[in-house]
Amino acid sequence: MQAFIDQSVCFIENHQAWAGIVVGLLAFGESLVLVGILLPGTTVLIIVGGLVGAGIVQPLPVLLAAMIGAALGDTISYFLGRWLGRGVVHKWPLNRYGREVARARLFFHRYGFAAVFVGRFFGPVRATVPLVAGMMGMHRRRFQVANILSAIIWAPVVLSPGWLVAKGASSIPELDVTSLFGLAAIGVAALIIVTVIALKLRSRRAARV
């Protein structure tokens, strides 16, 4: 895994024109069922955020590619779930990951739309929640709303740790427009996530009354 991380980062650093494509493929694999369980895509993307912060890689192509790749990966996983049905979890190779699938099913059963929206941010269920959503018959439009919104938020969030480290606290007063956009995106992302979770929990409590 470490060799894959090192080689990916080295390639992006030395072939900056390909950064968007590589990041898009990593985000796609990170969101794809089974592949996402094994691929250390998040680690690479955090480091790529550092390359963005250092000015080595342009931010916009990387951000857009991460959003598109993440949304496509979840979409394919969702349609695989709809196509293969619930019995697929008992067949190879998913039967080797029973614990991960069970966690995703429980998470989706409890939170539904919110599970798809925030599931991308939680390692244990990230790559399996879209598959489960398809298996359980979640409406396509409802799934895509959660999927696309979460992908838009996930991209700047996953890149931000490396970006912040590269910028350093001493450079905060000298932030340019791109940097300010990055900070704004992080703040908006956090606000949206907290708001959605709060509304979802509130609606569930109201339903029980």
PLY file of the C-alpha trace (Angstrom):
ply
format ascii 1.0
element vertex 209
property float x
property float y
property float z
element edge 208
property int vertex1
property int vertex2
end_header
0.00 0.00 0.00
2.79 2.42 0.88
4.45 1.80 -2.47
1.17 2.61 -4.24
0.82 5.83 -2.27
4.40 6.91 -2.97
4.18 6.11 -6.68
0.84 7.88 -7.09
2.04 11.05 -5.38
5.33 10.99 -7.29
3.50 10.62 -10.60
1.16 13.52 -9.85
4.05 15.72 -8.74
6.05 14.99 -11.89
3.11 15.00 -14.33
0.97 17.89 -13.16
-1.11 17.92 -16.34
-2.39 14.46 -15.40
-3.22 15.43 -11.81
-6.95 15.82 -12.46
-7.26 12.47 -14.24
-5.32 10.60 -11.55
-7.28 12.24 -8.74
-10.55 11.48 -10.53
-9.60 7.81 -10.86
-8.57 7.65 -7.20
-11.84 9.24 -6.06
-13.75 6.88 -8.35
-11.99 3.82 -6.94
-12.37 5.08 -3.39
-16.15 5.21 -3.89
-16.51 1.93 -5.78
-17.71 -1.13 -3.89
-14.91 -3.60 -3.00
-12.24 -1.42 -4.63
-12.85 1.30 -2.06
-12.28 -1.15 0.78
-8.79 -1.95 -0.49
-7.65 1.28 -2.17
-5.82 3.87 0.01
-7.28 6.68 -2.08
-8.02 9.04 0.82
-4.39 9.01 1.94
-3.20 9.93 -1.55
-5.80 12.69 -1.87
-4.77 14.23 1.45
-1.18 14.35 0.20
-2.38 15.82 -3.10
-4.05 18.53 -1.04
-0.56 19.34 0.21
0.67 19.65 -3.38
-2.20 22.06 -4.05
-1.31 24.09 -0.97
2.33 24.22 -2.04
1.34 25.54 -5.46
2.61 22.47 -7.30
-0.82 21.37 -8.54
-3.68 23.60 -9.69
-6.69 23.35 -7.34
-9.66 23.61 -9.72
-8.97 20.54 -11.93
-8.23 18.45 -8.85
-11.39 19.55 -7.04
-13.64 18.97 -10.04
-12.07 15.59 -10.79
-12.46 14.46 -7.18
-16.13 15.46 -7.16
-16.91 13.76 -10.47
-14.96 10.60 -9.66
-16.59 10.24 -6.24
-20.10 10.72 -7.63
-19.53 8.24 -10.47
-18.12 5.59 -8.14
-21.14 5.76 -5.85
-23.50 5.76 -8.84
-22.03 2.55 -10.25
-22.11 0.90 -6.82
-25.77 1.91 -6.43
-26.81 0.46 -9.80
-24.85 -2.72 -9.10
-26.93 -3.09 -5.94
-30.19 -2.57 -7.85
-29.16 -4.95 -10.61
-27.72 -7.76 -8.50
-30.25 -7.58 -5.66
-29.94 -8.50 -2.00
-28.63 -11.98 -2.66
-25.31 -10.61 -3.94
-24.03 -10.19 -0.38
-24.00 -13.99 -0.02
-21.93 -14.51 -3.16
-18.24 -14.13 -3.89
-16.52 -11.73 -3.48
-18.89 -9.76 -1.22
-19.37 -12.76 1.08
-15.78 -12.18 2.20
-16.75 -8.76 3.55
-19.83 -9.65 5.54
-18.95 -7.35 8.44
-18.57 -4.29 6.22
-21.84 -5.00 4.41
-23.67 -5.60 7.70
-22.48 -2.26 9.05
-23.59 -0.51 5.88
-27.04 -2.14 5.99
-27.56 -1.14 9.62
-26.34 2.39 8.92
-28.64 2.75 5.90
-31.61 1.21 7.71
-31.30 3.74 10.52
-30.54 6.90 8.56
-31.62 6.38 4.92
-30.90 9.54 2.90
-28.50 10.85 5.53
-26.58 7.56 5.43
-25.82 8.08 1.74
-24.97 11.73 2.31
-22.56 11.29 5.24
-21.50 7.69 4.57
-18.79 8.88 2.18
-16.98 10.41 5.16
-16.88 7.21 7.25
-14.32 4.57 6.32
-16.14 1.44 7.54
-19.23 2.07 5.38
-18.01 4.44 2.66
-17.63 1.91 -0.16
-20.66 -0.24 0.70
-23.50 2.17 1.55
-24.27 2.98 -2.13
-24.47 -0.74 -2.95
-26.81 -1.29 -0.01
-28.94 1.71 -1.06
-29.42 0.08 -4.45
-30.15 -3.32 -2.93
-32.76 -1.83 -0.60
-34.56 -0.06 -3.45
-33.80 3.57 -2.64
-35.30 5.86 -5.29
-32.77 6.88 -7.94
-33.41 10.61 -7.74
-33.23 10.62 -3.97
-29.97 8.69 -4.07
-28.40 10.98 -6.65
-29.27 14.11 -4.67
-27.47 12.72 -1.63
-24.65 11.34 -3.76
-23.89 14.52 -5.71
-24.20 16.85 -2.73
-21.89 14.70 -0.63
-19.35 14.42 -3.48
-19.26 18.22 -3.85
-18.57 18.57 -0.14
-16.25 15.57 0.23
-13.71 16.77 -2.35
-12.60 19.98 -0.57
-12.89 18.31 2.82
-10.56 15.42 1.95
-8.03 17.74 0.30
-8.08 20.35 3.07
-5.81 18.67 5.70
-2.86 18.48 3.34
-3.63 21.93 1.97
-3.66 23.46 5.46
-0.41 21.78 6.44
1.28 22.98 3.26
0.08 26.54 3.73
1.10 26.67 7.36
-0.30 28.91 10.04
2.23 31.66 9.28
0.91 32.13 5.76
-2.74 32.60 6.74
-2.57 36.42 6.59
-1.31 36.19 2.99
-4.01 33.92 1.59
-4.95 34.47 -2.04
-8.40 34.14 -3.61
-8.00 30.40 -4.22
-7.01 29.85 -0.61
-9.95 31.84 0.67
-12.24 29.79 -1.57
-10.79 26.64 -0.05
-11.42 27.82 3.50
-14.94 28.91 2.58
-15.63 25.50 1.03
-14.47 23.76 4.19
-16.67 25.97 6.36
-19.71 25.49 4.15
-19.10 21.74 4.06
-19.01 21.50 7.83
-22.13 23.65 8.15
-24.11 21.60 5.64
-23.13 18.30 7.23
-24.11 19.45 10.71
-27.38 20.94 9.42
-28.41 17.80 7.52
-27.66 15.52 10.46
-29.53 17.81 12.86
-32.59 17.98 10.59
-32.58 14.24 10.08
-32.41 13.52 13.80
-35.11 16.09 14.47
-37.46 14.53 11.90
-36.92 11.08 13.39
-37.68 12.31 16.90
-40.82 14.03 15.62
-41.94 10.83 13.89
-41.68 8.89 17.14
-43.90 11.34 19.04
0 1
1 2
2 3
3 4
4 5
5 6
6 7
7 8
8 9
9 10
10 11
11 12
12 13
13 14
14 15
15 16
16 17
17 18
18 19
19 20
20 21
21 22
22 23
23 24
24 25
25 26
26 27
27 28
28 29
29 30
30 31
31 32
32 33
33 34
34 35
35 36
36 37
37 38
38 39
39 40
40 41
41 42
42 43
43 44
44 45
45 46
46 47
47 48
48 49
49 50
50 51
51 52
52 53
53 54
54 55
55 56
56 57
57 58
58 59
59 60
60 61
61 62
62 63
63 64
64 65
65 66
66 67
67 68
68 69
69 70
70 71
71 72
72 73
73 74
74 75
75 76
76 77
77 78
78 79
79 80
80 81
81 82
82 83
83 84
84 85
85 86
86 87
87 88
88 89
89 90
90 91
91 92
92 93
93 94
94 95
95 96
96 97
97 98
98 99
99 100
100 101
101 102
102 103
103 104
104 105
105 106
106 107
107 108
108 109
109 110
110 111
111 112
112 113
113 114
114 115
115 116
116 117
117 118
118 119
119 120
120 121
121 122
122 123
123 124
124 125
125 126
126 127
127 128
128 129
129 130
130 131
131 132
132 133
133 134
134 135
135 136
136 137
137 138
138 139
139 140
140 141
141 142
142 143
143 144
144 145
145 146
146 147
147 148
148 149
149 150
150 151
151 152
152 153
153 154
154 155
155 156
156 157
157 158
158 159
159 160
160 161
161 162
162 163
163 164
164 165
165 166
166 167
167 168
168 169
169 170
170 171
171 172
172 173
173 174
174 175
175 176
176 177
177 178
178 179
179 180
180 181
181 182
182 183
183 184
184 185
185 186
186 187
187 188
188 189
189 190
190 191
191 192
192 193
193 194
194 195
195 196
196 197
197 198
198 199
199 200
200 201
201 202
202 203
203 204
204 205
205 206
206 207
207 208
